[in-house]
Amino acid sequence: MRNFKIDILILLLFITTSSCKKSGSEGADNKVAPTDLQLSANISSDGSGSVAFKATATNAVTYDYEFGNGVVQTGTNGTVTYQYNQSGTYKVGVTAISNSGLTLKKTADIQITVQAGSGNSLAWSDEFNADGAPDATKWGYDIGTGDNGWGNAESQYYTNRSQNVNIEGGILKIKAQKENYSGSTYTSARMLSKGKFDFKYGRVEVRAKMPAGVGTWPAIWMLGSNIDAVGWPACGEIDIAEHLGRDLNKIYATLHYPGRFGGSANGATRTIANATTEFHIYGLEWSASVIKMTVDGQTVHTVNNSSSIPFNQNFFFILNVAMGGNFGGTLDPAITSAIMEVDYIRVYK
């Protein structure tokens, strides 16, 4: 006689097993990670620090943004607008997340450079957009070795030749070259806005990339416009940024004035990443009460301004690449060229 109870038990077991397998396989099929993650950024040109980001990915339902300054934000459609409150270069990453919680992490990192906090108006700038020689209405040159009082025992002879200073692809290039020239072993350029543009108080931004090589000494700095009348250091000196090839990635920010000049100058340093391979924004915030030098929006050095120091008058700009000397130090003889690149210089009032 056939045992119907056994048949029923076998049938129930088969149904249960089939259901479990089907359910399990469907669950596995639903766990799909996002793919094809793309990220773009549209940076506002009005100096507000506003950046519109757009991320897209297949199978994504939410996106986690990391804005490069410690701030994290989650959105559902991948489009967010974020406002930075400090100028700087930021590495922004996005994480795409599917409905099963699977993530595609950090495959869309981009680096952006933001100009922020410029509620003031642009008073003067050079964007270096026209290839060839720098604008003669904005820049002149110191020529020679500086033996007449403005040198520091360096190895270069400053010229205004295109071999040493030129604009290429919208970038100013100040190039030191190893060559015998008028008794010097290197040539370079030292350009200045003296007699063409000077100002008192405001905010300065210079987007630049420093040269590499032991003994290189690039500088972005300012001198008091009354230097011919009172001399140095009575005129005052503001070194927005200096970099030494022997001390890679350390940015020097310094003030020189009577009682605090040369080896006893009033300065500080900040170490950054990739000073010689990436552009950074070197800044100055200058008022009657404070002088602050920054890099990528981070403070390098701050000094309280007052009537007792000579920083309440007009100053002009200097951009140069020195080789060796009292501060640059011993030169690596293997260096044949060294270039400081400048994207722009801007003054806001």
Phi, psi and omega in degrees: 000137180288136180268099183293330179297319180294318180299318180296318179297320180295318179297316179298319179297320180296316181296315181299316181296317180296318180297317180298318181295318181295315179299315181297318181292324177295321178299318180294321181294331182283343183274082182249122179282149175299150177224170175054048180285128179232145181222133177226161181222137175242107186270127179294140181264007184269005179078011181279345184083007183277132178228128176263117180257146175223122178242139176227146177200147174286137178071016179263141177241337174219160180225131175256122178260141168240115191273005175086002179232018180094353180267133179238139181219140180249137177222161184261340183247002176084352181253119179222151173242127182235142181247116176278142180257001176224139175294149179164178175253126186234142173259114185254132179236154178227143177243123177266137184233132179271176182289350176264002179088359178285144185237154171243101193265133164058020178275358178231075174262135173227154177251130180234151174243123189243137171257118187227161174073018181263067174289341177283166180270152178286119183266329182195148177198163165224116182270350179054045183272339182263116181297149181117209181288146175302157183299116183290344177279349181246336188226139168240191186219144163272131182245135177116199185259352182084015180294347180274009173129347182250011178263167179228044179059036180277174185261355186262157169250122182279133178231176171244022180289153178295337177294337184251338179210125184198158174252125181226125179061033180077017180233128173285132179237116173259115192241121171271135182232143176278113180194152175277119186212115178050041177087358178254159182263352175222157167241158178197194178221146176227100183258146185213152181264012181304131180079357182238322175205131169213168184198165175233124178069149179141192180235134183242139172228130177231117179265115189214161174233129186275154176282158177257168176116130181295124181106348177286147183214078176280154182210142171239110191207180185216150175231150176297136184292348179267019185301323181293334181273320187247347181079180178251137013265007183301332181287338184087147178220131177244109176267099181296317179201131170229153181218135179250129181298336179279350184230064192306133173075003176267120181262128179260133174232126194212147169246138173241135178194169182308128182090340179221082180211168182059230182291346179248024181296162183265097185211176177205173180227161172216132180268130179238178177258141168062042180297331184259356181240348180225155175282142175227159179259115179261125190234160175224130170244117193227123177218182178291345184250338185208150173233118183231127176256138186225164168223125183052038178082355180263134184293131172261314182203141178230136178227134175287125180275152179198175180287350182275351178236153192274051182239039178229043181212178180287143176232155175240164184268152169223135174234126181203164171235111176264159180233116179074215178088188186299327181255324181293328177084190183295135181273139171288118184296346180281349181287121177255336176203156178209129187236127166264128181252135181233122180279316178197163171224129187225142176238126177248139180239000000 
